[in-house]
Each structure stands twice: as structure tokens, then as C-alpha cells.
Amino acid sequence: MFFEIFRDICLPILILMSLGWIIDRKFDLNLDALVKLNIYLFVPVFIFVRLSTSDLAGGDALWVVFFTLCIIGSMGFGSWLVSRARKDDESERTAMQLSTMFYNSGNWGIPLMTLAFSELGPVVQVFVLATMNITTFSIGLFLASSHQKKEGPFWRRFLPMLRQPSIYAIVSALLIRRFEIPVQNIGFIWEPLEYIAAGLVAFALITLGVQLSKTKPPAIAGRVAWALALRLAVAPLIAIGLTFLFRFSGEMAAILIVGTASPTAVNTALLAHEFKADSRFAAAIVFYSTLIAGFVVALLLFGIKSGWIPWASMPSG
């Protein structure tokens, strides 16, 4: 069963990433342009389409957001303890926290949920992705810049968050749901949006492959090994406990647990680079966690299918 899960769910993800890696090696693609297309087009449109048509109840959505915030907080505290025990300096501690707190719920998480939980998975993942986007460019931004001298008025620190189109996609979708605006009936608007949303899975994974092609990571040892263990092993264990505590069950519990085994978000390496917080280390965690995450996810899915987590289950078929 493990190899069937890996073949049917994780291998397609790795193949698309490999295509991006190969094409970049051949043509040296412009990563900046690909990232901008993801952040400013594909991800916001996907969020808008999924959120405006979501059947997830408002109460369930709030619990998903709260669960995600608890994971972020737990990983931030855990990585702080590890860094303190290792006597890392402030820049190293910040990079450790960034690389463990924020995971790739977009161009890794959405394809994973689409393949593993085709109906409910992408709907739940939209709320996880929205929470990750907002916290990365608020909490993450403050962490990344915490060791630097602050210049300018306080409100300027929120500008990177306000520039994220995903936030406006969330607000727009919620307003459409609240006032029951039939945007789906406007064909010349809705059909292009659906085409773009459908293209996210392939485009995002190819972009991730290009990102890996351009990364030159250090060896897995010391801080790198600690960060990988926290991100890919400790986070799912915390998620298992939280789903039990919050009384999530069935497919919802499985989705939330598996999602926490996602690799480190690419944006964390960008923040570390921007604010001089050991960006080489941050890029290394993105690289290695992305390569290893497929095997961890396959093991988690196998465990869930085998009944290792009694309150979690996957859809049949």
C-alpha cells in the first residue's frame, strides 16, 4: 500500500518538479518571472475560485485557521528552544524559526491535496494557504527584520503584507459569498478564472523544480538536520495531537495532519535573503525538505490508511 500511495500521489508531484528542474538546466529559466506569475496570478485566482465556491461551513473554516496558527506557534517555540540550546546567534535563530514555522501550502500543498483528497482537500487547503500567506508576511516579516535597525514609521512594516494579492482574493471571495453575487454565471469572467485555477497544480510544481535547480545547498548536518526534523517529523506529530485535542475526525483530520508534512515555504528563504538572516541555510531547508517531503507524506498517508491514527481516515477509492 505504501508504494501504491507513493506512486499515485507523491510520484506525480516529483515528476512535475523534475520537469521544471530539467527544463531549467537546459534553458536557464527566469525564476523571478515564474515566482511572480505564481504569487500574483495563479495562487490568488485559485484562492478566489475555490473560496467563492467552497462548501466548508464558516465554523469549520475558523477552526482550520486556528489549527494552522497553533502549528505555526508551536513550531516557532520549538525551533526557538532548539536554537537556544545550540547557542545560535540571532540571525541563525531567526532563520531556524522561519524555516520551520511556515510550510509550502501553495505550490506543494495544493497539488498534494488535489491528488490525495480531491473533493475536500483543496477546499480546506485554501484556508490553510490564506493563513500561511498572511502570517508569513506579518509574523515572518517581523522575525526576519527583528535583528535589524528599524527605519521609517511603524506602519511601513505592513506594506509587504498589503501588497499580497492573495489577501484581496480572500476578501473578494468572502464578499461574493456573503452577498450571494452570482459571479459564476458571468461566463466571460468565470471561465478564464477556472482555466487559470486549473493550471496552478502543474505550473506551481514546475516552478518549484526550477527553484530547486538554482539552489546550492550545504550538507545535511547540524542546524540543517535539526530544522528538517522539526519541519517534517515534529510538525506532523504536533498536528496529530492537535486534531485529537480539537476533535477533528475523518477526512478533515487526515487533511490537516498530512498538510503539516509539507516542505518549508520558498518565501521564507526570500525573507531571510532580504533581511540578512542566514539565507543560505534557509534555502537549504527549502531544498532538502522539498525532496524528502514526498516520502514523509507517503508514510503518513500509509499510516492513516492502515488505521494508525484512529480518528483520521481517507476517502475510499
N, C-alpha and C positions, 0 to 999 in steps of 0.2 A: 504493500500500500504506500510506503514511503516513496518508493521510486515512481509510482504512478502519480502521486501528488507533485513530486518534483518535476516530472515530465510534463504534466498537463497545466501546472500553474506557474512554477518558477522558471522552467526552461524557456518558455516563450518570452519572458521578461529578459532573460540573459541573452537570448538570440538577438532581440531588437537592440539591446545595449551593445552587443558585439558588432552589429552592422554599423552603428554610429562610430565605434572605435575604429573599424576597418576603413570606413569612408574618410574619416579624419586623417588617418595615416596616409591615405592616398592623395587627398586634396587639401589638407590643412584648412579645415573649415573655420569660419569666423564664429567662435564660441559666444562672443558678446552679442552678436545678432540673434543667434539661436536662443540664448537666455532671455533676451528682450521679447522675442516672439512668445515664449512660454509665459513670462510674467505678465506681459501687457496685452496678450490676446487669448491664447489657448486656455490658460487657467481661469482668468476671470469669466470668460464665456461659459466654460464648463460649470463653474460655480453657479452662475446665473441660471443656466438651463436646468441643472439638477435641483437647485434650491427652489426655484419657482414652480417646479412640478413635483416636489417631494411630498410623499405621503407620511413622513415622520411627524408624529404629534409634537406640539410645542414643548410639552413637559419632557418628553424623551430627548429632544434636541438639547434642552438646557442641561440635562444630566450628562449627555455626551460631552458638552463643553466643559462642565465641571470636572468630569473624569480626566479629560485632556489636561486641564490646568493642574490637577493633582499629580499627574505623571510628570509634567514639566517641573513642578515644585520639588517633588521627591528626587528627581534626577539632579536638579540643581544643588540640593542639600547634600546628596550622596557624593557628587563629584567634588564639592567643596571640602567634605571630610577627607576624601582620598588625597586631594591636593595639599591639605593642611598636614596630614600625616607624612606626606612625602617632602614637606617643606619647600614646595614650589613657590616661585616668586609670583607677584600679582598678575603679570602678563600670562604666565603659564597656567595659573589657576583660572583665569578668565577663559582661555582657550579650551581648557578641560570642560568647564561648565557649558560653554557654547556647543561643544561637540557632542555632549550627552543629553542636554535638555531638549533640543529641537530636532525632530526627525523628519525625514523626507516623506511627508504625507501627500505630496503632489505628484511629481513625475515618477515616483516609485509606488506610493501608497494607492493612488487611484487605479493604475493598471492592475496592481495586485488584487484589490477589492473587486474590480470588474471581472477578473478571471476566477477568483475563489468564491465570491458571494455576489453573483451577477445582479440580483434584484435589490437586496437591502444594503449590500456593501458600499456601493458608490454613494448612496444617499447619506449614510452615516459618515462616510469619509469626507463629504463636503463640509460638515460641521467641524470635524477634526482639522481639516485643512484651513478653514476660516480662522479657527482658534490659533493654529500654528502661525499663520501669516501675521495676525495682529500681535501676538506675543513676541515673535522674532524681531519685529521692527518696533517694539516698545521695550520690553524687558531685555531682549537680546541686545538691542542698541545701547541701552544704558550700561549693561555689563561690559560690552566691548569698549565703550568710551570711558569707563569708570576710572581708569588709571591715568587718563589724560587731563591736561589742564582745560577747564571748561571756558569757552569763549562765547560771547553773544548772549542774548536773552534766553531764559529757560524754555520758552515755547518753541524755539528753533529745533530743539532736540526731537520734537514730534514730527517734523517735516518728512523724514523718510517714510514714516508710517502713513502719513496722509497722502503720499504720492503713490501708494499701492492701489492699483485699480481693483484688486480683489475685494477690498473693503466696500467700494462703491457698488460692485456687483452684488455683494451680500445685501446691502441696504436696498438696492433697487428690487431685488427678488423678493425681499420681505414686504416691501410696499405693494408690489404687484399681488402677492398672496393676500395681504391684509385688505386691500380694496377690490380684490377679485377682478383685476384687469385682464381681459382675455387676449393677452399678447400672442398666445399660441394660434389664435385664429387669423393673425396677420401674416399670411404666408411669405410675403417678400422679406419680412424681418425674421420670422421664426426659422424658416428653412436654412438660411445661411448660418444662423446661430447653432442649429443642430449639426450641420456639417462640420463646423469648427470644433464643437464639443466632441463629436465622434472621432476627430483626428488627434485629440490630445494624447491618447494612450501611446500610439506609435511615435508621434513627434517628441513627446517628453522623454521616452526611453532612448531614442536615438540621440537626443541632446545630452542625456546623461552619459551615454557611451563616448561622445565627443569630449565631455568634461573629464572622464577617466583617462582618455588618450593623452590629454595635455597635462596630467598630474604626474609629478615625480616624487613619490613618497619615500620617507625613510623606512628602515626596517621595523618590524613589529617587535617592540621591546619596551620596557619601562612604561612611560606615560601612555604611549600608543596602545600597549596591551591593556592597561587599566581602563582607558577610555572605551575600547572596543568591548571589554567585558561588561562595563556599565551599560553601554548603549544596547547591546544585543542579547545579554543574558539577564542582567539585573532588572532592566525595564519591563520585560515580559513577566518576570516573577512578581514585580510590584503590581502589574496590571491584573494578574490572576487574583491577587489578594483584594484589589480594589473592586473588581467585578463581583466578588463574593460579598464584600462589605456593602456595596451599593445595590446588591440584589439584581444585577443584570443576569439574564439567563438566556439559554438557547443560542440562536444565531447572533444576537446582539452582543453577548459576552464574547463569543468567538471572534467577531469582527474587531472588537476593541483590544483583545489580547494580541491577536496576530498583528494588528496595526502598529503596536509598540515595538515590534522587532524590525521596523523599517530602519534603513541606514540614516546616518547623520545628514541633515539638510545642507544642501550646497550653499545656501545663503549664509550659514554660519562661517564658512571659510571666507566669504566675501566680506563679512563684517570684521572678522579677525584681521584680514589684509588691510582694510580701510583704517582701522584704529590701532595697528601695530601690536596685535595681541597674539603673536606666535602663529602666523598664518600657515607656515609650512606644516606644523603639527595639525592644525585644523583641516588642511587639505588632505593630509594623510588619513585622518579618520574618515573623511568622506569617501576616499578611495577604497580603503580596506573594508569599511562597513558595508559599502555597496556590493563588493564582491562576495562577502561572507553571508550577507543577509538572506540570500536565496536559500541557503542550506538551513539556516535557523528557522525561517518561515516554514519550510517543508517539514522540519521536525515538529514544530508547533501544530501545524495542520494535521500531521500524522497522529500526534498525541490527542488532539481534540476528536478526530475520527475514531480513535481507539478507546475513547471514554476516560482518558486520564484526568480530565477536568469535568467532573460530573455535571456541573451547571452550565457547561458550554456545549454547543452542538453545531454541526454544519448542515446545510441543505442537502437533501438526498439527490442522487443523480450526478 
